[in-house]
Amino acid sequence: MTWDVDGFAVEFHTDGRGVLVRVAGEVDAATAPALSAQLERAVEWNSGDVMVDLAGVTFFDSTAVRALLRARTGLTARGRRLVVSDPAPNARRVLELTGLAGAFELDRLVGPD
């Protein structure tokens, strides 16, 4: 399933163990609420962990971090994990600058292509 609006896209892949959420485009104050809503769907619709692939992100700010934190909180309450994979350099930099890189499991992409 893909959700795409004005160059910002969220794509879902499930494999029975969890869901891979690929994010592409700018994640900022205008698009972060949509990302948050799509991550909430991933949390509600699946029973496994959620891996968020940020390789295609071209801009990433504190509102994007907030969306990830909200999803992580929901997953943790259910005994599940949020893993951030392949963060684009700008996304990794924001996570490091905010001191939140350690709040997320950072991993290379291990989900379906």
C-alpha positions as CSV (number, residue, x, y, z in Angstrom):
1,M,0.0,0.0,0.0
2,T,1.3,3.5,-0.9
3,W,0.2,6.9,0.3
4,D,1.6,9.8,-1.8
5,V,0.8,13.5,-1.7
6,D,2.9,16.2,-3.4
7,G,6.2,14.3,-3.4
8,F,5.8,13.0,0.2
9,A,5.2,9.3,0.2
10,V,4.7,6.5,2.7
11,E,4.7,2.9,1.5
12,F,3.8,-0.2,3.5
13,H,5.1,-3.8,3.1
14,T,4.1,-6.6,5.5
15,D,5.7,-10.0,5.9
16,G,3.9,-11.6,8.8
17,R,6.6,-10.6,11.3
18,G,5.9,-6.9,11.1
19,V,5.7,-4.0,8.7
20,L,8.2,-2.1,6.8
21,V,7.3,1.6,6.3
22,R,9.3,3.4,3.6
23,V,9.2,7.2,3.8
24,A,10.3,9.5,1.0
25,G,10.4,13.2,0.5
26,E,10.3,16.1,3.0
27,V,9.1,15.4,6.5
28,D,8.4,18.7,8.1
29,A,5.6,20.6,9.9
30,A,3.4,20.2,6.8
31,T,3.8,16.5,6.3
32,A,4.7,15.1,9.8
33,P,1.0,14.9,10.8
34,A,0.4,12.6,7.8
35,L,3.5,10.5,8.7
36,S,2.2,10.2,12.3
37,A,-1.2,9.1,11.0
38,Q,0.4,6.5,8.7
39,L,2.6,5.2,11.4
40,E,-0.4,4.9,13.7
41,R,-2.1,2.8,11.0
42,A,1.0,0.6,10.9
43,V,0.9,0.1,14.6
44,E,-2.8,-0.6,14.7
45,W,-3.0,-2.9,11.6
46,N,-0.1,-5.2,12.4
47,S,0.9,-7.2,15.4
48,G,4.7,-7.2,14.9
49,D,7.5,-4.7,15.0
50,V,7.6,-1.6,12.7
51,M,10.7,-0.8,10.7
52,V,10.8,2.7,9.3
53,D,13.1,3.1,6.2
54,L,14.2,6.7,6.0
55,A,16.6,6.3,3.1
56,G,14.4,8.4,0.8
57,V,13.9,11.3,3.2
58,T,15.1,14.6,1.7
59,F,14.3,16.8,4.7
60,F,13.8,15.8,8.3
61,D,13.1,18.0,11.3
62,S,11.9,17.9,14.9
63,T,8.3,17.3,13.8
64,A,9.4,14.1,12.1
65,V,11.2,13.0,15.3
66,R,8.0,13.6,17.2
67,A,6.1,11.4,14.8
68,L,8.6,8.6,15.3
69,L,8.5,9.0,19.1
70,R,4.7,8.8,19.1
71,A,4.8,5.6,17.1
72,R,7.6,4.2,19.3
73,T,5.5,4.9,22.5
74,G,2.5,3.1,21.0
75,L,4.6,0.1,20.0
76,T,6.4,-0.1,23.4
77,A,3.1,-0.1,25.2
78,R,2.2,-3.2,23.1
79,G,5.6,-4.9,23.7
80,R,6.8,-4.2,20.2
81,R,9.7,-2.3,18.7
82,L,10.2,0.6,16.3
83,V,13.4,0.2,14.2
84,V,14.7,3.0,12.1
85,S,16.6,1.7,9.0
86,D,18.9,3.4,6.5
87,P,18.3,7.0,7.8
88,A,19.3,9.5,5.1
89,P,22.3,11.6,6.3
90,N,20.0,14.6,7.2
91,A,17.7,12.3,9.3
92,R,20.6,10.7,11.1
93,R,22.0,14.1,11.8
94,V,18.8,15.4,13.3
95,L,18.4,12.3,15.5
96,E,22.0,12.7,16.7
97,L,21.7,16.5,17.3
98,T,18.5,16.0,19.3
99,G,20.2,13.3,21.4
100,L,17.5,10.8,20.3
101,A,19.5,8.5,18.0
102,G,19.8,6.1,21.0
103,A,16.0,6.2,21.5
104,F,15.5,4.3,18.3
105,E,17.1,1.1,17.1
106,L,19.0,2.2,14.0
107,D,19.6,-0.6,11.5
108,R,20.4,-1.3,7.9
109,L,17.4,-2.3,5.9
110,V,16.6,-6.0,6.6
111,G,13.0,-6.0,5.3
112,P,11.4,-6.9,2.0
113,D,12.4,-4.9,-1.1
